[in-house]
Amino acid sequence: MDMCSDTLLLCCQVVGEYGMAHFSDKGKSKGKDYCIFFNSEWAHLPQDLNKASRHQIYDLTPSVLCSASEVPEGGFPNHIPMVMRGNCTFYEKVRLAQTNGAKGLLIVSKDRLTPPAGNKTQYEEISIPVALLSYSDMLDISKTFGKGRLVAMYAPKEPVVDYNMVIIFLMAVGTVAIGGYWAANPSLSFLTELRYMKHKRDDGAEKQDEETVDVTPIMICVFVVMCCNMLVLLYFFYDRLAIWVIAIFCVASSVGLYSCLRPHDIRMLLLSALCISVSIIWMVFRNEDQWAWVLQDTLGIAFCLYMLKTVRLPTFKACTLLLTVLFVYDVFFVFITPFFTKSGESIMVEVAAGPSDSATHEKLPMVLKVPRLNSSPLALCDRPFSLLGFGDILVPGLLVVYCHRFDILTQSSRIYFVACTIAYGIGLLITFVALAVMQMGQPALLYLVPCTLLTSLTVALWRRELPQFWTGSGFVVNTSLI
């Protein structure tokens, strides 16, 4: 999974933008914003609500406005008709509206919001704005406002960077750093490690903990193939598989939380019940956007820490193989798959954020998520969260773990560990910059893999330890296996 942007990827070179429709009752200043999707080629919308003209709505939702017979007597002078989508083109609807004095057109859609398209000649002919409004919002408008409702359409400028990126950055880098440090002595729980941390060489790294699993090239290949298959299956059968992913997340995160909190003076049964209860609470209230994300991130971080402690890459060669293969995997599913999908969206972005046409509207929990912290009205549109997939933490994190274990083996004052952790933070910052500049979903491993791999390689060359670092001398008995 990867960092997902808040901008919808579009195909067919159609320009689509999110805007706001501010509804209010006549004579009242207080109103409510609703998300709209419009094409600025028809007509531009002002960025400020105070500069937007307010017009009365003409509710024509029983009609699709495809013929002159559907136009009421007298037309729509100084009104904005609200009609249903379907039966004819956007151009035919807006031309009828403009010809009959309308100041704009709102088209209610029961399907996914797509930009109202046309050709160059049609764009030049039309001078009023046309936008799509969701059917659920139309129902809310009908319940909230009276018959004399007014509407003002505007398109506020969205902030390039949201402050929630800072929180995601701290969570991701913190997880990688703590996981990389803790994994060098996995025989202790994280809380015990903090309590008894001392400034001496940690001999636990030389012991093969029975809970750890050393990764082989065959395991890497099988893992990547499984990832590809699972991602494609989720793309085509999202609603059927999403609930299974949620269940797996609950079990795995419970185990991870138990592993992180397991001190020696707490009864295991009681702690197991606590960890399972936390996962169940999240599962029941997972769609509560105001606070459930905190539980999800807590469980997710615990899961990542547990995986970093359990899964080990025995050589830098194995690290390079895994990170390189997943680098290609990430780039392919984010940048290449939009050319093969009907919607023009990448499979990775579609699965990570949840398909807009999903019947269950479930979201996969295998991400860290933080709600937007800016005050832009556009937070109502699209996705109110920024996301970072677990893979963008675990994959580089495994290299950080290897670097720390090598530090302990060579007594190098943790220079590999610190350098790789800093490189991860720099790679994540580059990802955020690319996200802000390109305004589209980014494959985070595109930036994280080169930063961490090249930094680790540079340190090994500088210290003249590349042969030992490459083969993991001291970690495995027979290095020829990898």
C-alpha positions as CSV (number, residue, x, y, z in Angstrom):
1,M,0.0,0.0,0.0
2,D,1.1,3.5,-0.6
3,M,0.7,7.1,0.2
4,C,-2.7,8.1,-1.5
5,S,-3.3,11.6,-2.6
6,D,-6.5,13.5,-2.2
7,T,-6.8,14.2,-6.0
8,L,-8.9,11.9,-8.2
9,L,-6.9,10.4,-11.1
10,L,-8.9,10.9,-14.3
11,C,-8.7,9.3,-17.8
12,C,-9.4,10.6,-21.3
13,Q,-7.8,13.9,-20.6
14,V,-11.0,15.3,-19.1
15,V,-10.4,18.1,-16.6
16,G,-12.3,17.5,-13.4
17,E,-12.2,19.6,-10.2
18,Y,-13.9,19.4,-6.8
19,G,-15.9,22.4,-5.7
20,M,-18.5,23.4,-3.2
21,A,-22.3,24.1,-3.5
22,H,-23.3,26.3,-0.5
23,F,-27.0,25.9,0.2
24,S,-29.0,28.2,2.5
25,D,-32.6,29.2,3.1
26,K,-33.8,32.5,1.7
27,G,-33.3,35.3,4.3
28,K,-30.9,33.2,6.4
29,S,-27.2,33.6,6.5
30,K,-26.4,30.2,7.9
31,G,-26.0,27.4,5.3
32,K,-24.2,24.2,4.5
33,D,-21.6,23.1,2.0
34,Y,-21.9,20.1,-0.3
35,C,-19.3,18.6,-2.5
36,I,-19.7,19.0,-6.3
37,F,-17.6,17.9,-9.2
38,F,-17.3,20.2,-12.2
39,N,-15.4,20.9,-15.4
40,S,-13.8,24.3,-15.5
41,E,-13.9,24.2,-19.3
42,W,-17.6,24.9,-19.1
43,A,-17.3,27.9,-16.8
44,H,-14.9,28.9,-14.0
45,L,-16.1,29.2,-10.4
46,P,-14.9,31.8,-7.9
47,Q,-12.5,30.6,-5.2
48,D,-14.2,32.6,-2.5
49,L,-17.8,32.0,-1.3
50,N,-18.2,35.8,-0.7
51,K,-17.6,36.4,-4.4
52,A,-20.0,33.7,-5.5
53,S,-23.5,34.7,-6.8
54,R,-26.4,33.2,-4.9
55,H,-29.3,32.0,-7.0
56,Q,-32.5,30.2,-6.1
57,I,-32.7,26.5,-6.8
58,Y,-35.4,25.2,-9.3
59,D,-35.9,21.6,-8.1
60,L,-36.5,19.6,-11.3
61,T,-35.2,16.3,-9.9
62,P,-38.2,14.3,-11.2
63,S,-36.8,15.3,-14.7
64,V,-33.6,14.6,-16.6
65,L,-33.9,17.8,-18.7
66,C,-33.2,16.2,-22.1
67,S,-36.0,17.9,-24.2
68,A,-37.7,21.2,-24.4
69,S,-40.9,19.6,-23.2
70,E,-39.3,19.2,-19.7
71,V,-38.6,22.9,-19.4
72,P,-41.3,24.6,-17.2
73,E,-43.3,27.5,-18.6
74,G,-41.3,30.6,-18.2
75,G,-38.0,28.8,-18.1
76,F,-35.4,29.2,-15.3
77,P,-34.7,33.0,-15.2
78,N,-32.0,33.7,-12.6
79,H,-32.4,30.2,-11.2
80,I,-30.2,27.1,-11.0
81,P,-32.1,24.0,-12.0
82,M,-31.3,20.8,-10.2
83,V,-32.0,17.8,-12.5
84,M,-31.2,14.0,-12.6
85,R,-28.4,12.5,-14.6
86,G,-29.1,10.3,-17.6
87,N,-30.8,9.8,-21.0
88,C,-28.7,12.5,-22.8
89,T,-25.4,14.3,-22.7
90,F,-24.3,16.9,-20.3
91,Y,-24.1,19.4,-23.2
92,E,-27.8,18.8,-24.1
93,K,-28.8,19.4,-20.5
94,V,-26.8,22.6,-19.9
95,R,-27.7,24.0,-23.4
96,L,-31.4,23.7,-22.5
97,A,-30.8,25.3,-19.1
98,Q,-28.8,28.2,-20.5
99,T,-31.2,28.8,-23.3
100,N,-34.0,29.1,-20.8
101,G,-32.3,31.7,-18.6
102,A,-30.6,29.5,-16.0
103,K,-27.5,30.8,-14.2
104,G,-26.0,27.3,-13.7
105,L,-26.9,23.7,-13.6
106,L,-26.7,21.0,-10.9
107,I,-26.9,17.4,-12.1
108,V,-27.8,14.8,-9.5
109,S,-25.9,11.5,-9.9
110,K,-26.7,8.2,-8.3
111,D,-23.4,6.8,-9.8
112,R,-19.8,7.8,-9.3
113,L,-19.2,11.5,-9.8
114,T,-17.4,12.1,-13.1
115,P,-16.5,15.4,-14.8
116,P,-19.2,16.7,-17.1
117,A,-17.3,16.4,-20.5
118,G,-17.8,18.0,-23.8
119,N,-15.8,19.2,-26.9
120,K,-14.1,22.5,-27.6
121,T,-17.0,23.9,-29.6
122,Q,-19.5,23.1,-26.8
123,Y,-17.2,24.6,-24.2
124,E,-17.1,27.9,-26.2
125,E,-20.9,27.9,-26.5
126,I,-21.8,27.5,-22.8
127,S,-21.2,30.3,-20.3
128,I,-22.8,28.9,-17.2
129,P,-21.3,26.5,-14.7
130,V,-22.4,22.9,-14.6
131,A,-21.6,20.5,-11.8
132,L,-22.5,17.0,-10.5
133,L,-24.0,16.5,-7.0
134,S,-24.4,13.2,-5.3
135,Y,-27.8,11.7,-4.8
136,S,-27.3,11.3,-1.1
137,D,-26.5,15.0,-0.8
138,M,-29.6,15.9,-2.8
139,L,-31.7,13.9,-0.3
140,D,-30.0,15.7,2.6
141,I,-30.6,19.1,0.9
142,S,-34.3,18.3,0.5
143,K,-34.6,17.5,4.2
144,T,-32.5,20.4,5.5
145,F,-33.7,23.4,3.4
146,G,-37.1,24.7,2.4
147,K,-38.5,25.3,-1.1
148,G,-36.9,28.7,-1.3
149,R,-33.4,27.4,-1.0
150,L,-30.5,29.3,-2.4
151,V,-27.2,28.0,-3.8
152,A,-23.8,29.5,-4.5
153,M,-21.2,27.5,-6.3
154,Y,-17.5,28.1,-5.7
155,A,-14.1,26.3,-5.9
156,P,-11.8,27.0,-3.0
157,K,-8.1,26.5,-3.5
158,E,-7.0,23.4,-1.6
159,P,-3.8,23.7,0.5
160,V,-0.8,22.0,-1.1
161,V,0.3,20.4,2.1
162,D,-1.7,19.3,5.1
163,Y,-0.4,19.2,8.7
164,N,-1.4,15.6,9.1
165,M,1.6,14.7,7.1
166,V,3.7,15.7,10.1
167,I,1.8,13.1,12.2
168,I,2.2,10.4,9.6
169,F,5.9,11.2,9.3
170,L,6.5,10.9,13.0
171,M,4.5,7.7,13.3
172,A,6.3,6.1,10.3
173,V,9.8,7.1,11.2
174,G,9.2,6.4,14.9
175,T,7.9,2.9,14.1
176,V,10.9,2.1,11.9
177,A,13.4,3.5,14.4
178,I,11.8,1.7,17.5
179,G,11.2,-1.5,15.5
180,G,14.8,-1.5,14.2
181,Y,16.2,-1.0,17.7
182,W,13.9,-3.5,19.4
183,A,14.3,-6.2,16.8
184,A,18.0,-6.5,17.8
185,N,16.9,-8.0,21.1
186,P,13.5,-9.7,20.3
187,S,13.6,-11.8,23.4
188,L,12.3,-8.8,25.4
189,S,9.0,-7.1,25.1
190,F,9.1,-3.4,24.0
191,L,8.1,-2.1,27.4
192,T,10.7,-4.3,29.1
193,E,13.3,-3.1,26.6
194,L,12.6,0.5,27.5
195,R,12.6,-0.1,31.2
196,Y,15.9,-1.9,31.3
197,M,17.7,-0.2,28.4
198,K,21.5,0.1,29.1
199,H,24.5,1.5,27.3
200,K,26.2,-1.8,26.6
201,R,26.5,-4.3,23.7
202,D,23.3,-6.2,23.2
203,D,24.2,-9.9,23.0
204,G,20.6,-10.8,22.2
205,A,21.3,-10.2,18.5
206,E,23.7,-13.1,18.3
207,K,21.0,-15.5,19.4
208,Q,18.5,-16.9,17.1
209,D,15.2,-16.2,18.7
210,E,12.8,-19.0,18.2
211,E,10.0,-16.6,17.2
212,T,12.0,-15.1,14.3
213,V,11.9,-16.1,10.7
214,D,14.9,-15.7,8.3
215,V,13.8,-14.8,4.8
216,T,15.1,-16.7,1.8
217,P,15.0,-15.8,-1.9
218,I,12.3,-18.3,-2.5
219,M,10.2,-16.8,0.3
220,I,10.7,-13.3,-1.2
221,C,9.5,-14.5,-4.7
222,V,6.5,-16.3,-3.2
223,F,5.6,-13.3,-1.1
224,V,5.7,-10.9,-4.1
225,V,3.6,-13.2,-6.2
226,M,1.1,-13.4,-3.4
227,C,1.0,-9.7,-3.0
228,C,0.3,-9.2,-6.8
229,N,-2.4,-11.8,-6.8
230,M,-4.0,-10.4,-3.6
231,L,-4.0,-6.9,-5.0
232,V,-5.6,-7.9,-8.3
233,L,-8.2,-10.1,-6.5
234,L,-9.1,-7.1,-4.2
235,Y,-9.5,-4.9,-7.2
236,F,-12.0,-7.2,-8.9
237,F,-13.7,-8.7,-5.7
238,Y,-13.2,-5.9,-3.2
239,D,-16.5,-6.2,-1.4
240,R,-16.2,-10.0,-0.9
241,L,-12.6,-9.9,0.3
242,A,-12.5,-6.7,2.4
243,I,-14.2,-8.2,5.4
244,W,-11.6,-11.1,5.4
245,V,-8.8,-8.6,5.3
246,I,-10.4,-6.7,8.3
247,A,-10.6,-10.0,10.2
248,I,-7.0,-10.9,9.5
249,F,-5.9,-7.4,10.6
250,C,-7.8,-7.8,13.9
251,V,-6.1,-11.1,14.7
252,A,-2.6,-10.0,13.5
253,S,-2.8,-6.7,15.3
254,S,-3.9,-8.4,18.5
255,V,-0.8,-10.6,18.4
256,G,1.3,-7.6,17.6
257,L,-0.1,-5.6,20.5
258,Y,0.4,-8.5,22.9
259,S,4.0,-8.9,21.7
260,C,4.7,-5.2,22.3
261,L,3.1,-5.0,25.8
262,R,4.1,-8.4,27.2
263,P,6.0,-7.7,30.5
264,H,6.9,-10.4,32.9
265,D,4.7,-9.3,35.7
266,I,1.3,-9.4,34.0
267,R,-0.7,-12.6,33.6
268,M,-0.8,-13.6,29.9
269,L,-4.5,-14.5,29.9
270,L,-5.5,-11.0,31.1
271,L,-3.2,-9.3,28.6
272,S,-4.5,-11.5,25.8
273,A,-8.1,-10.5,26.6
274,L,-7.1,-6.8,26.7
275,C,-5.4,-7.0,23.2
276,I,-8.3,-8.9,21.7
277,S,-10.8,-6.4,23.2
278,V,-9.0,-3.4,21.6
279,S,-9.2,-5.1,18.2
280,I,-12.8,-5.9,18.6
281,I,-13.6,-2.3,19.7
282,W,-11.9,-1.1,16.6
283,M,-13.7,-3.6,14.4
284,V,-17.1,-2.6,15.7
285,F,-16.5,1.2,15.5
286,R,-14.1,1.2,12.6
287,N,-16.2,3.6,10.5
288,E,-16.3,6.3,13.3
289,D,-14.1,8.7,11.4
290,Q,-13.6,11.1,14.4
291,W,-11.7,8.7,16.6
292,A,-11.5,5.1,15.3
293,W,-8.4,6.1,13.2
294,V,-6.4,6.4,16.5
295,L,-7.2,2.8,17.4
296,Q,-6.4,1.7,13.9
297,D,-3.0,3.4,13.9
298,T,-2.2,2.1,17.4
299,L,-3.0,-1.5,16.2
300,G,-1.2,-0.9,13.0
301,I,2.0,0.3,14.7
302,A,1.9,-2.7,17.0
303,F,1.5,-5.0,14.0
304,C,4.5,-3.4,12.2
305,L,6.7,-3.6,15.3
306,Y,5.8,-7.3,15.7
307,M,6.6,-8.0,12.1
308,L,9.9,-6.1,12.3
309,K,10.8,-8.2,15.3
310,T,9.7,-11.5,13.8
311,V,10.9,-11.3,10.1
312,R,14.6,-11.1,9.5
313,L,16.6,-10.5,6.4
314,P,19.9,-12.4,7.0
315,T,22.1,-10.6,4.4
316,F,22.2,-7.2,2.7
317,K,21.9,-9.2,-0.6
318,A,18.5,-10.4,0.6
319,C,17.6,-6.9,1.6
320,T,18.5,-5.6,-1.9
321,L,16.5,-8.4,-3.6
322,L,13.4,-7.8,-1.5
323,L,13.5,-4.0,-1.7
324,T,14.2,-4.0,-5.5
325,V,11.5,-6.4,-6.4
326,L,8.9,-4.5,-4.2
327,F,10.2,-1.2,-5.7
328,V,9.2,-2.5,-9.2
329,Y,5.9,-3.9,-7.8
330,D,5.0,-0.6,-6.2
331,V,5.8,1.5,-9.3
332,F,3.9,-0.9,-11.6
333,F,0.7,-1.0,-9.6
334,V,0.6,2.8,-9.1
335,F,1.9,4.3,-12.4
336,I,1.3,1.6,-15.0
337,T,-2.0,0.0,-14.1
338,P,-4.0,3.2,-14.8
339,F,-3.5,2.4,-18.5
340,F,-5.3,-0.9,-18.1
341,T,-8.2,0.0,-15.8
342,K,-11.6,1.4,-17.0
343,S,-11.6,4.2,-14.4
344,G,-8.1,5.4,-15.2
345,E,-7.2,4.9,-11.5
346,S,-4.3,2.8,-10.4
347,I,-5.1,-0.6,-8.8
348,M,-3.0,0.3,-5.8
349,V,-4.8,3.6,-5.1
350,E,-8.2,2.1,-5.8
351,V,-7.7,-0.8,-3.4
352,A,-5.9,1.3,-0.7
353,A,-8.6,4.0,-0.5
354,G,-11.6,1.7,-1.3
355,P,-13.4,1.7,-4.6
356,S,-15.9,4.5,-4.9
357,D,-18.6,2.1,-6.3
358,S,-18.1,-0.4,-3.4
359,A,-21.4,-1.7,-2.1
360,T,-20.1,-2.1,1.5
361,H,-17.9,1.1,1.6
362,E,-15.4,-0.8,3.7
363,K,-11.8,0.5,3.9
364,L,-8.9,-1.8,4.2
365,P,-7.1,-1.3,7.5
366,M,-3.6,-2.1,6.3
367,V,-2.6,1.6,6.4
368,L,-1.8,4.4,8.9
369,K,-4.4,7.1,8.5
370,V,-4.7,10.6,9.8
371,P,-7.6,13.0,9.0
372,R,-7.0,16.3,7.3
373,L,-6.1,19.0,9.7
374,N,-6.7,22.0,7.3
375,S,-9.9,24.0,7.3
376,S,-10.6,23.8,3.6
377,P,-14.2,23.0,2.8
378,L,-12.9,20.5,0.2
379,A,-12.3,18.2,3.1
380,L,-15.9,17.2,2.5
381,C,-15.0,15.8,-0.9
382,D,-13.1,12.7,-1.8
383,R,-11.0,11.2,1.0
384,P,-10.8,13.0,4.3
385,F,-7.7,11.0,5.3
386,S,-4.1,10.8,4.2
387,L,-2.8,7.2,4.1
388,L,0.5,5.4,4.4
389,G,0.5,1.7,3.8
390,F,2.2,-0.8,6.1
391,G,4.4,-1.9,3.3
392,D,6.1,1.5,3.2
393,I,7.1,1.0,6.8
394,L,7.8,-2.7,6.9
395,V,9.9,-3.1,3.7
396,P,12.5,-0.4,4.5
397,G,12.1,-1.2,8.2
398,L,13.5,-4.7,7.6
399,L,16.6,-3.1,6.2
400,V,16.9,-0.9,9.2
401,V,16.7,-4.0,11.4
402,Y,19.4,-5.6,9.4
403,C,21.6,-2.5,9.8
404,H,21.2,-2.5,13.6
405,R,22.0,-6.2,13.9
406,F,25.2,-5.6,11.8
407,D,26.0,-2.6,14.0
408,I,25.9,-4.8,17.1
409,L,27.9,-7.6,15.4
410,T,30.7,-5.2,14.4
411,Q,30.4,-2.9,17.4
412,S,30.1,0.1,15.0
413,S,28.3,2.5,17.4
414,R,25.0,2.0,15.5
415,I,26.2,4.0,12.5
416,Y,24.4,1.8,10.0
417,F,21.2,1.9,12.0
418,V,21.2,5.7,12.5
419,A,22.2,6.4,8.8
420,C,19.5,4.1,7.4
421,T,16.8,5.5,9.8
422,I,17.7,9.1,8.7
423,A,17.6,8.0,5.1
424,Y,14.2,6.6,5.6
425,G,13.0,9.9,7.0
426,I,14.5,11.8,4.0
427,G,12.9,9.4,1.6
428,L,9.5,9.9,3.2
429,L,9.9,13.7,3.0
430,I,10.7,13.3,-0.7
431,T,7.5,11.3,-1.1
432,F,5.5,14.1,0.5
433,V,7.1,16.7,-1.8
434,A,6.3,14.5,-4.9
435,L,2.8,14.1,-3.7
436,A,2.3,17.8,-3.3
437,V,3.9,18.6,-6.6
438,M,2.3,15.9,-8.8
439,Q,-1.0,15.9,-6.9
440,M,-1.5,12.2,-7.6
441,G,-1.0,9.0,-5.7
442,Q,2.7,8.2,-5.1
443,P,4.5,4.8,-4.8
444,A,6.4,5.6,-1.7
445,L,8.9,2.8,-2.2
446,L,10.0,4.7,-5.4
447,Y,11.7,7.1,-3.0
448,L,12.3,5.1,0.1
449,V,14.1,2.1,-1.5
450,P,16.9,4.2,-3.2
451,C,17.4,6.4,-0.1
452,T,17.8,3.5,2.3
453,L,19.6,1.1,0.1
454,L,22.1,3.6,-1.3
455,T,22.8,5.1,2.1
456,S,23.5,1.7,3.7
457,L,25.7,0.8,0.7
458,T,27.6,4.1,1.1
459,V,28.3,3.5,4.8
460,A,29.5,0.0,4.1
461,L,31.9,1.3,1.4
462,W,33.1,4.1,3.5
463,R,33.9,1.7,6.4
464,R,35.3,-0.9,4.0
465,E,32.9,-3.5,5.3
466,L,31.0,-4.2,2.1
467,P,31.9,-7.9,1.8
468,Q,30.8,-8.6,5.4
469,F,27.8,-6.4,5.1
470,W,26.7,-8.0,1.8
471,T,26.9,-11.6,3.0
472,G,25.9,-11.0,6.6
473,S,28.9,-12.7,8.0
474,G,28.2,-13.9,11.5
475,F,24.4,-14.0,11.1
476,V,24.1,-17.3,9.1
477,V,26.2,-20.4,9.0
478,N,26.0,-21.0,5.3
479,T,25.8,-17.7,3.4
480,S,25.7,-19.5,0.0
481,L,22.0,-20.0,0.6
482,I,21.4,-16.3,0.0
